[in-house]
Each structure stands twice: as C-alpha cells, then as structure tokens.
C-alpha cells in the first residue's frame, strides 16, 4: 500500500506564519526531509526522524522521500515560504514524472505557505495591488539570456516584479545587471523594496529607488520588489513610507 508525501510550506520563518494545515501535516508525518536550515525551524521529536540535505540536492531529496512514501509511510518534505514557488513541489513533480510507477501511486499533498513576496509586500503597504510577476535571478536551472528576456518583457508590460534568489557568492554580478536592464524601461524614481529575512529575528526592510538600488545590500535571504510605472510612494511624518500600486490601471494610448 502506497503512503503519503506532504510537501509543507513553512512560510517566511516565524511560527506565527505557519498555517494550521501545515502544523497538522507536520504532526502526522512519520519522517521529515528537507534542506537543513528549514528542518531546523521544526521542533524535534524522538519518534520523527529527519533527513537533512544540501541546498542544491532537491532531486535526491525528492527521490528519497518518494521512495520512503512508496513503502507505505507518511512522510513530509519541508520548504521555506510556499513549496510551489521556486521550491520543492516542482522538484517532486519532476521526479514523479521521470521516476517509477510506484511514485505515481503515492498520495501527494502540497500544503501552501506564505511566500516571501507576500510577506515583504505586507511590510510596506500594497506594492502588489495590481498586476505583478515573480522572476528568479538564479541561472542554475535556466540560462541568463532567458532571464534577461523575461525581465524586459515584464518591465515592458508594466508588471511589478518580485525578484527571488537575487544574488549569491557564486552570482555576484547578476543583480546589478538586472537593475541596469530594468532601468532601460523605468524611471530612476521607481520604488524598489528590499526585504531580508522577513518574519525572522534579523528581519530588515529597505525602501529605495531604482536609481539607488544597486548600492543596497542583498543576499539569498533577500526578496526584492521592483515597482511598475504606476507604483507610488506615500511619505508619512514620523512613520515609514507606504509603497502601493493602485488597483486602477492607467489608460493606454495608442
């Protein structure tokens, strides 16, 4: 009898962002799989073994969890944010597509979580109030020219853009290139929000402009929101400014 594999979104970090469905799925799991720092967010249980793996071992992690579940166990893979946004749900589905028939018989449950762009947006107002898109700047799984093409298309289309995986030690130049590319389409005064580790103790949120964005600090724990031509900044005396994108789109003239 085949078991169950739950892919659980832990949200951005703090326990208050964990949904009740996620709590229930964690409680029901006989074993946990995941990237080490994500597993560290889950309280340990003597009767619930955990299998930690590295950041770039999504395929092996998925295979191990599927093999375990196919033996009849109820296991879970934990994922930061939402497992369906640049995360483990797609990795698991890919392994099911390529793997043995026994993996297709596993009861697969994807448990959603609050993804980084929603957590960051909530900190500053409503920058995602109108049409938006999400783009990962990592070229580990797709070539950089594809990323450039998508940045151009999103900016030309007037989308607010959420940039995931903006920079790393191995990719120190790509974020600057992305800002330079977006500057071809947008005003230098376009609002840009840097949200680092939102929902954790070391949270930091910075509001800047496209002109100055290249000088702001970012790492792999940072989510960046780049406004559209319609995104606005509301200054407030004695309070942090608000960033929002009106729900009403400007008329397009021929």
DOBAFI-252504 format. One record per residue (C-alpha): residue number from 0; x, y, z; chain. Coordinates in steps of 0.001 Angstrom, whole numbers, plus 500000, padded with zeros to 6 digits. Each point is the difference from the previous one (the first is absolute). Example, Ala and Ser with C-alpha at 12.3 -4.5 7.8 and 13.67 -1.06 7.14 Angstrom:
residues 2
R, num, xx, yy, zz, cadena
R, 0, 512300, 495500, 507800, A
R, 1, 501370, 503440, 499340, A
//
This chain:
residues 254
R, num, xx, yy, zz, cadena
R, 0, 500000, 500000, 500000, A
R, 1, 501392, 503356, 498993, A
R, 2, 500446, 502696, 502574, A
R, 3, 499798, 503767, 499971, A
R, 4, 502484, 502751, 499254, A
R, 5, 499118, 503455, 501305, A
R, 6, 501989, 502970, 498692, A
R, 7, 499613, 502608, 502712, A
R, 8, 500486, 503758, 499688, A
R, 9, 501451, 501400, 503226, A
R, 10, 499475, 503624, 499046, A
R, 11, 502673, 502683, 500373, A
R, 12, 501292, 498905, 503380, A
R, 13, 498127, 500814, 503188, A
R, 14, 497542, 497460, 501421, A
R, 15, 497156, 502500, 499763, A
R, 16, 500118, 499662, 496214, A
R, 17, 499543, 496223, 500095, A
R, 18, 496485, 498976, 498972, A
R, 19, 497938, 497520, 501983, A
R, 20, 500010, 497658, 497016, A
R, 21, 503803, 500069, 500037, A
R, 22, 500085, 499322, 503750, A
R, 23, 497678, 497022, 499566, A
R, 24, 502064, 498607, 497118, A
R, 25, 503220, 500319, 502008, A
R, 26, 498385, 498246, 502934, A
R, 27, 498770, 497127, 497825, A
R, 28, 503313, 499366, 498225, A
R, 29, 501971, 496917, 500988, A
R, 30, 503233, 501516, 498644, A
R, 31, 501153, 503391, 498728, A
R, 32, 502214, 500863, 497043, A
R, 33, 501355, 503415, 499092, A
R, 34, 502764, 502531, 499640, A
R, 35, 501792, 500143, 503350, A
R, 36, 499177, 503618, 500990, A
R, 37, 496311, 499392, 499231, A
R, 38, 499910, 496836, 502071, A
R, 39, 501543, 501985, 502844, A
R, 40, 496786, 502044, 500169, A
R, 41, 497969, 496919, 500917, A
R, 42, 500068, 498800, 503632, A
R, 43, 501672, 496610, 500359, A
R, 44, 498141, 496857, 501025, A
R, 45, 501633, 496749, 501074, A
R, 46, 497548, 497945, 497961, A
R, 47, 500383, 502124, 496847, A
R, 48, 503360, 499519, 498260, A
R, 49, 501209, 502807, 497764, A
R, 50, 502166, 499815, 496917, A
R, 51, 501863, 503231, 499247, A
R, 52, 501619, 500713, 496642, A
R, 53, 501756, 502847, 498219, A
R, 54, 498609, 502994, 498153, A
R, 55, 500558, 498563, 496518, A
R, 56, 498891, 496447, 500741, A
R, 57, 496297, 500405, 499222, A
R, 58, 499952, 497046, 497628, A
R, 59, 501637, 497553, 502400, A
R, 60, 497810, 501296, 502838, A
R, 61, 496867, 499453, 497941, A
R, 62, 501075, 496506, 498950, A
R, 63, 500740, 498962, 503577, A
R, 64, 496667, 501294, 501289, A
R, 65, 498046, 498396, 497149, A
R, 66, 501732, 496667, 500525, A
R, 67, 499149, 500141, 503699, A
R, 68, 496366, 500932, 499320, A
R, 69, 499639, 497266, 497365, A
R, 70, 500781, 497490, 502755, A
R, 71, 496786, 501027, 501748, A
R, 72, 501254, 502712, 502338, A
R, 73, 498600, 503492, 500530, A
R, 74, 502970, 502326, 499513, A
R, 75, 500448, 503707, 499406, A
R, 76, 502380, 502340, 498238, A
R, 77, 500233, 503469, 501522, A
R, 78, 500552, 503086, 497884, A
R, 79, 500463, 503644, 500866, A
R, 80, 497256, 502386, 498942, A
R, 81, 497571, 498283, 497632, A
R, 82, 501133, 496636, 498579, A
R, 83, 498530, 500819, 496606, A
R, 84, 502000, 503209, 499437, A
R, 85, 503546, 499216, 498815, A
R, 86, 500046, 497171, 502521, A
R, 87, 499506, 496321, 500726, A
R, 88, 496588, 499259, 498497, A
R, 89, 501295, 500346, 496441, A
R, 90, 503103, 497956, 500835, A
R, 91, 497869, 497156, 501353, A
R, 92, 497631, 500092, 497012, A
R, 93, 502990, 499837, 497667, A
R, 94, 501302, 496886, 501734, A
R, 95, 496541, 498398, 499874, A
R, 96, 499830, 500663, 496254, A
R, 97, 503402, 498384, 499413, A
R, 98, 499836, 497333, 502695, A
R, 99, 498470, 496556, 500480, A
R, 100, 496282, 499296, 499979, A
R, 101, 500032, 499478, 503767, A
R, 102, 500644, 503711, 500479, A
R, 103, 496889, 500901, 498003, A
R, 104, 497932, 497933, 502418, A
R, 105, 501138, 502083, 502997, A
R, 106, 497351, 502286, 501486, A
R, 107, 501560, 503436, 499399, A
R, 108, 498826, 502967, 502081, A
R, 109, 501362, 503527, 499506, A
R, 110, 499456, 502185, 503067, A
R, 111, 500253, 503708, 499085, A
R, 112, 501920, 502595, 501967, A
R, 113, 500542, 503750, 499940, A
R, 114, 502612, 500694, 497360, A
R, 115, 502658, 502702, 500366, A
R, 116, 498481, 502504, 497593, A
R, 117, 496746, 500060, 501985, A
R, 118, 501814, 500380, 503316, A
R, 119, 502178, 502854, 498709, A
R, 120, 497084, 501744, 498304, A
R, 121, 498014, 499928, 503244, A
R, 122, 502802, 501820, 501794, A
R, 123, 499878, 503074, 497763, A
R, 124, 496372, 500383, 498923, A
R, 125, 498582, 498597, 496772, A
R, 126, 502625, 499919, 497241, A
R, 127, 498284, 496949, 498489, A
R, 128, 496644, 501760, 499797, A
R, 129, 499885, 499644, 496220, A
R, 130, 501529, 497587, 497478, A
R, 131, 503338, 498493, 501001, A
R, 132, 502334, 497124, 499218, A
R, 133, 502825, 498075, 501651, A
R, 134, 503394, 499292, 498420, A
R, 135, 502912, 498059, 501453, A
R, 136, 503381, 501514, 499156, A
R, 137, 501757, 496675, 500515, A
R, 138, 501430, 498593, 496783, A
R, 139, 500681, 496570, 501523, A
R, 140, 496970, 498518, 498214, A
R, 141, 499548, 502411, 497108, A
R, 142, 502438, 502078, 497904, A
R, 143, 500556, 503673, 500773, A
R, 144, 498755, 501170, 496543, A
R, 145, 496591, 498501, 500857, A
R, 146, 499949, 502027, 503219, A
R, 147, 500887, 503160, 498075, A
R, 148, 497178, 499349, 497528, A
R, 149, 497491, 499548, 502814, A
R, 150, 501168, 503136, 501834, A
R, 151, 499531, 502012, 496802, A
R, 152, 496554, 498522, 499374, A
R, 153, 498793, 500559, 503573, A
R, 154, 501263, 503580, 500105, A
R, 155, 498578, 500821, 496574, A
R, 156, 496663, 498520, 501077, A
R, 157, 499812, 502246, 503055, A
R, 158, 500152, 497241, 502608, A
R, 159, 501261, 500429, 503526, A
R, 160, 502835, 497459, 500199, A
R, 161, 500931, 497811, 502955, A
R, 162, 503611, 498881, 499706, A
R, 163, 500785, 496714, 501728, A
R, 164, 503542, 498631, 500498, A
R, 165, 501455, 503418, 499153, A
R, 166, 503687, 499452, 500751, A
R, 167, 502451, 497503, 501448, A
R, 168, 503722, 499522, 500455, A
R, 169, 500075, 498084, 496718, A
R, 170, 497828, 502607, 498222, A
R, 171, 501185, 503431, 501217, A
R, 172, 499366, 501939, 496783, A
R, 173, 496522, 499043, 498841, A
R, 174, 497951, 502249, 502266, A
R, 175, 501835, 503097, 498774, A
R, 176, 499439, 498884, 496433, A
R, 177, 496304, 499512, 500717, A
R, 178, 499634, 503506, 501425, A
R, 179, 501863, 501457, 497009, A
R, 180, 497644, 498164, 497659, A
R, 181, 496870, 501135, 501836, A
R, 182, 501321, 503569, 499936, A
R, 183, 499600, 499950, 496226, A
R, 184, 496237, 499776, 500519, A
R, 185, 499283, 501797, 503286, A
R, 186, 500546, 503405, 501567, A
R, 187, 502942, 500360, 502420, A
R, 188, 497450, 500891, 502698, A
R, 189, 498176, 496638, 499737, A
R, 190, 499570, 498606, 503544, A
R, 191, 502035, 496906, 500851, A
R, 192, 499580, 498002, 503227, A
R, 193, 502646, 497722, 501496, A
R, 194, 498612, 497550, 502562, A
R, 195, 502565, 497836, 501745, A
R, 196, 499024, 497113, 502295, A
R, 197, 496472, 501348, 500457, A
R, 198, 498312, 498146, 502832, A
R, 199, 503253, 499212, 501791, A
R, 200, 501951, 501663, 502780, A
R, 201, 502495, 501594, 497592, A
R, 202, 497320, 501481, 497733, A
R, 203, 500976, 503126, 498075, A
R, 204, 497855, 501954, 497529, A
R, 205, 501375, 502828, 497859, A
R, 206, 498063, 502260, 497641, A
R, 207, 502059, 501669, 497302, A
R, 208, 499773, 500945, 496311, A
R, 209, 501139, 498335, 496817, A
R, 210, 502715, 502646, 499680, A
R, 211, 501529, 499027, 503342, A
R, 212, 499058, 496323, 500112, A
R, 213, 503396, 498753, 498842, A
R, 214, 501613, 501341, 503187, A
R, 215, 497571, 498217, 502359, A
R, 216, 501140, 496775, 501645, A
R, 217, 498406, 496680, 499077, A
R, 218, 500649, 496292, 500409, A
R, 219, 498148, 496740, 499444, A
R, 220, 497753, 500775, 502973, A
R, 221, 498797, 503164, 498242, A
R, 222, 496847, 500446, 497914, A
R, 223, 499905, 503108, 497803, A
R, 224, 496887, 501733, 498685, A
R, 225, 500460, 502342, 497040, A
R, 226, 497052, 502283, 499439, A
R, 227, 498204, 500644, 496733, A
R, 228, 499570, 503475, 498455, A
R, 229, 496782, 500256, 502033, A
R, 230, 501488, 499058, 503389, A
R, 231, 499982, 502905, 502458, A
R, 232, 501760, 501010, 503193, A
R, 233, 498002, 501729, 502736, A
R, 234, 502124, 501881, 502528, A
R, 235, 498635, 500277, 503557, A
R, 236, 501384, 502247, 502707, A
R, 237, 501450, 497943, 502817, A
R, 238, 499159, 496725, 498283, A
R, 239, 501520, 497790, 497359, A
R, 240, 498821, 500751, 496458, A
R, 241, 497401, 497867, 498268, A
R, 242, 500601, 498377, 496639, A
R, 243, 496942, 499067, 497983, A
R, 244, 498862, 499317, 496473, A
R, 245, 496473, 501297, 499286, A
R, 246, 497434, 497438, 498942, A
R, 247, 498910, 502278, 497159, A
R, 248, 502263, 499693, 496973, A
R, 249, 500902, 503098, 498030, A
R, 250, 498453, 500275, 496559, A
R, 251, 502203, 498884, 497143, A
R, 252, 500161, 502420, 497101, A
R, 253, 500720, 498821, 496505, A
//
